[in-house]
C-alpha cells in the first residue's frame, strides 16, 4: 500500500506471536531465540527503523500511510499520527500521555512504541505503532531478552516498563477494543473501508515470500557484529566468541577462561558458513557431545 496505492491509509491490525525488530537492528541481540522457538514466537524485521517490539493477539497495531505535500524535510513527525490515536483512546476512556520519546504512556508506563519509514520516490510516509491492550507481558519480557554480549553498530532498543490498557478497561476483550477503535474512525473520521481483492492478496503474498519471510532479510540483514556467550562447566567456564557478517560466521573461537583455546577443530568447521537454525543446532549438538553437557541449541544466535 505504501508503494502502489495513492490514497491515505489507516490500518488497524493484529498478528500471532512475533518479535519484530527495526530495519537497522541486530535481531540476534534483541531476541531470545531459544525461548521464542519453544513458544511459537516468530522472528520478523520491518521496513522502518526504531526498536524491537513484541506482538501477540492482545496487541493492537495501527499503521498510517500518508502523502507528504509539504516535502520530505518535515516527514518525520510522530505527533502527526499519534495525536489522532490519542484522541481515539480518550474517546473510549483511556487517558494516554506522551513520553519524552514520543511513546504513549498510561499511568507513567509505556503502552505504545512507534516507528516511521519514508518512501522518498513518491513522498509517502509510513507510520506504525503498537497498542498493548492485553498482551502476555511475561512472554514479552522473556522474548526480548537476548543472551550473551553483543558488540555492533546496530540501533539499540530502549527498554521501558510497560502496562496493558486492559487495566483501565477490564470488561473489554482485545477484539472489543479493536472494534471500538474501528468504530471511532468510521463515525468520527468518516473513513471508507477497503477490502483487499484477489490481486492485492497475490501481491502481498509474493512480497512476503520473496522478501519478508526470507532469512536473508529477517536475520542476515543485521549489521556486522561480535558476540560472546558463556558455557558453564562443572569446574570452569567456556567463552564462545563469534564474528558474524552478512549472516556468515567469519570467526568462531571457544576458550576456557583459564586454559585458552578449546576444541579449535570444532570451531573451524563452522567458519565460512551461513548462520541459520540448523547450523546452530549442529554446533550445539557436537559441542554437547564433546563436553558431555547439554547446552543451549541456539548458542550461535
Secondary structure, DSSP 8 states (H G I E B T S, - for coil): -TTT--S-EEEEE--SSEEEE-TTS-HHHH--HHHHHHTT-EEEE-SS-S--EEE-TTEEEEEEEEE-TT-GGG---HHHHHHHHHHHHHHTT---EE-TTS-EEETTEEEE-EEEEEEGGGTEEEEEEEEESS--HHHHHHHT---SEEEESS-------B--GGGT-TT--HHHHHHHHHHHHHHHS--------HHHHHHHHHHIIIIITSHHHHTTTS--EEEEEEEE-SS-EEEEEEEEETTEEEEEEEEETTTEE--HHHHHTTTT-B--HHHHHHHHHHHHHHHTS---TTTT-
